[in-house]
Amino acid sequence: MKTIDEMFESSLDELLSKAARMKRSRVLRAKGKQIARKRKLALKRKATPEKLKARAMKKARELIAKRILKDRKKGELSLAGKEALEKKLSTKKAVIKRIAKRILPKVRSAEAERLKKRGEKNETNN
């Protein structure tokens, strides 16, 4: 069975029905503090290769969405507009995978930089 974090992360980009949004709201209200605590702890650790791949996929989806939307923003879209965008993105899965594979080294270096900055911050505090 999926954990709350996995459900939250996996459906982050997917469009939700009203019932699903209400269910997510209830779950997050109940588990919000626990999720926040786990997120804070996870930020102290190095991300796993799977997490890095997921980040690269998300960035690739964002790039393709930006290309599709041109000068509009995703937040300004109506519900129907978001559904149309999701439908277009689902047809471009192969392109998204290719782009994600190409930007994975950048995501890795960003993670290394984040950890390096965190290490420097800890040294200056001690």
C-alpha positions as CSV (number, residue, x, y, z in Angstrom):
1,M,0.0,0.0,0.0
2,K,1.2,3.5,-0.8
3,T,2.2,5.8,2.0
4,I,0.6,9.3,2.2
5,D,3.8,10.9,0.9
6,E,3.8,8.7,-2.2
7,M,0.2,9.4,-2.9
8,F,0.8,13.1,-2.5
9,E,3.9,13.1,-4.7
10,S,2.5,10.8,-7.4
11,S,-0.6,12.8,-8.0
12,L,0.9,16.2,-7.7
13,D,0.7,17.1,-11.4
14,E,-2.5,15.2,-12.1
15,L,-5.8,17.0,-12.3
16,L,-8.2,16.1,-9.5
17,S,-11.9,15.8,-9.4
18,K,-13.8,17.8,-6.8
19,A,-14.3,14.6,-4.6
20,A,-10.6,13.8,-4.9
21,R,-9.6,17.3,-3.9
22,M,-11.9,17.2,-0.9
23,K,-10.4,13.8,0.1
24,R,-6.9,15.2,-0.3
25,S,-7.9,18.1,1.9
26,R,-9.1,15.8,4.7
27,V,-5.9,13.6,4.5
28,L,-3.6,16.6,4.5
29,R,-5.5,18.2,7.4
30,A,-5.1,15.0,9.4
31,K,-1.5,14.2,8.3
32,G,-0.2,17.7,7.6
33,K,2.1,18.0,10.6
34,Q,3.5,14.6,10.0
35,I,4.1,15.3,6.3
36,A,5.8,18.6,7.2
37,R,8.1,16.9,9.8
38,K,9.0,14.2,7.3
39,R,9.7,16.8,4.6
40,K,12.0,18.7,6.9
41,L,13.9,15.6,7.8
42,A,14.1,14.6,4.1
43,L,15.7,17.9,3.3
44,K,18.6,17.1,5.5
45,R,19.3,13.9,3.6
46,K,20.6,13.3,0.1
47,A,17.8,12.6,-2.4
48,T,17.6,9.0,-3.8
49,P,18.2,8.4,-7.5
50,E,14.4,7.7,-7.8
51,K,13.6,11.1,-6.3
52,L,16.1,12.8,-8.6
53,K,14.4,11.1,-11.6
54,A,11.0,12.2,-10.4
55,R,12.3,15.8,-10.1
56,A,13.7,15.7,-13.6
57,M,10.3,14.3,-14.9
58,K,8.5,17.1,-13.1
59,K,10.8,19.8,-14.5
60,A,10.4,18.3,-18.0
61,R,6.6,18.3,-17.6
62,E,6.8,22.0,-16.6
63,L,9.0,22.8,-19.6
64,I,6.5,21.1,-22.0
65,A,3.6,22.7,-20.3
66,K,5.2,26.1,-20.6
67,R,5.8,25.5,-24.3
68,I,2.2,24.5,-24.8
69,L,0.8,27.4,-22.8
70,K,3.1,30.0,-24.4
71,D,2.6,33.2,-22.5
72,R,-0.2,32.0,-20.2
73,K,0.2,30.7,-16.7
74,K,-1.1,27.3,-15.5
75,G,-2.8,29.0,-12.5
76,E,-4.8,31.3,-14.7
77,L,-6.4,28.4,-16.7
78,S,-9.9,27.3,-16.1
79,L,-10.7,23.8,-15.0
80,A,-11.4,22.8,-18.6
81,G,-8.2,24.5,-19.7
82,K,-6.2,22.4,-17.1
83,E,-7.9,19.2,-18.3
84,A,-7.0,20.1,-21.9
85,L,-3.4,20.7,-20.8
86,E,-3.2,17.4,-19.0
87,K,-4.6,15.6,-22.0
88,K,-1.9,17.2,-24.2
89,L,0.8,16.4,-21.7
90,S,-0.3,12.8,-21.5
91,T,0.2,12.4,-25.3
92,K,3.8,13.7,-24.9
93,K,5.1,11.2,-22.4
94,A,7.9,10.0,-24.6
95,V,9.1,13.6,-25.2
96,I,8.9,14.3,-21.5
97,K,11.0,11.2,-20.7
98,R,13.6,12.2,-23.2
99,I,13.8,15.7,-21.8
100,A,14.0,14.4,-18.2
101,K,16.9,12.1,-19.2
102,R,18.7,15.1,-20.7
103,I,18.2,17.4,-17.6
104,L,18.9,14.7,-15.0
105,P,22.6,15.8,-14.7
106,K,21.4,19.4,-14.0
107,V,19.0,18.1,-11.3
108,R,21.9,16.0,-9.8
109,S,24.2,19.0,-9.7
110,A,21.5,21.2,-8.2
111,E,21.0,18.6,-5.4
112,A,24.8,18.5,-4.9
113,E,24.8,22.3,-4.7
114,R,21.9,22.3,-2.2
115,L,23.8,19.8,0.0
116,K,27.0,21.8,-0.2
117,K,25.2,25.0,0.8
118,R,23.5,23.2,3.7
119,G,26.9,21.9,4.8
120,E,28.4,25.4,4.7
121,K,25.5,26.8,6.6
122,N,25.9,24.2,9.4
123,E,29.6,25.0,9.6
124,T,29.0,28.7,10.1
125,N,26.4,28.1,12.8
126,N,28.7,25.9,14.8
